[in-house]
Amino acid sequence: RRVYAVHHMDREVSGILIFAKDEKTKITLQDNWNKVIKKYHYVAIVSGETEKDNGVVTSWLLDGRLDYSHSPLSNNDGNKAITYYKTIKRANGFSMVELDLSESKKNQARAHMHELKHPIVGDEKYESESNPIKRLALHAFRLHFHHPVTGELMKFETTYPITFRKLVQREAA
């Protein structure tokens, strides 16, 4: 039997993906993404220690060349994107943040952390200067959505990668 990828993540990103058993379900989920998805959260390790415990970034993302999204000068261009973030821990010049991308746009998490001047660790495309874990420190850990046939709320969660937790562990004194 064949499976159909409903959405994708960049190669360096880890975490939860949705697959459908048939093409009709895949298309239904894709066409109704913002109605079906109830929670889509990532955890990221960002450069620097965030100033706020939580906040929101709103901008209009415009796809550029080579899969790079950026905010245009005018709100009339691009797609409105909203990222809610919560700082989980700060240590060693990094911050672990939870990102709510329930209405996700291409490269939204990466572009918005860059706009906050806290690029995601390992994200050369968005000017991260450090890469201690040799990958992009972005992980989709929570996904809640309504089943396209039954309407049942499906909840999926996974743990944060151990390499992320090690970056923000304080050393014992």
Residue, then its C-alpha position, 0 to 999 in steps of 0.5 A: r500500500r502507498v502512503y501520502a505525505v500531507h505536509h513536509m518539513d525541511r530535511e534538518v527538522s525532526g518531529i511529527l508528520i501527517f501521512a494519509k492512507d489515500e490521496k483523497t484524504k491527503i487532499t482533504l487535509q491539505d485543502n482544509w489545513n487551517k480548519v483541521i489543525k488545532k495545535y502545531h507546536y515546535v520546540a527550538i533552540v535559539s541563539g542568545e538568551t531571549e529577553k521575554d518569557n513569551g510573546v508573539v511575532t506577526s509579519w507578512l511572509l513572502d517566499g524568496r529565492l532558494d526557499y528563503s522567506h522574509s517579511p516584505l516592506s508592505n503589509n500588502d505583500g506576502n501571507k500573514a503569519i503569526t507565531y506565539y512563543k514561550t521561553i522554556k529555559r535559558a542557559n549557556g547562551f541559548s534559549m529553548v522556546e516553544l513555538d505555536l504555528s497552528e496556522s503555519k507558513k513556509n519557513q515561518a518559525r525560522a523567519h520569525m526567530h530571525e526577526l527577533k534576533h534569535p536565529i534557530v541554532g544551526d540555521e545558516k540560511y537565517e544567519s545562525e552563527s552556531n551549530p553545536i549539534k550539527r543540525l537545525a535545532l527545530h523539532a515538531f513535538r505536538l500536533h492536534f488535528h481533527h480526523p478528516v472522516t470521523g471528526e475525532l480530535m487526534k493528539f500526537e506528542t513526542t519528547y524533545p531531542i536529548t541534544f536540545r536539552k543538553l544545550v540548555q543544561r546548567e552545569a553543576a557548581 
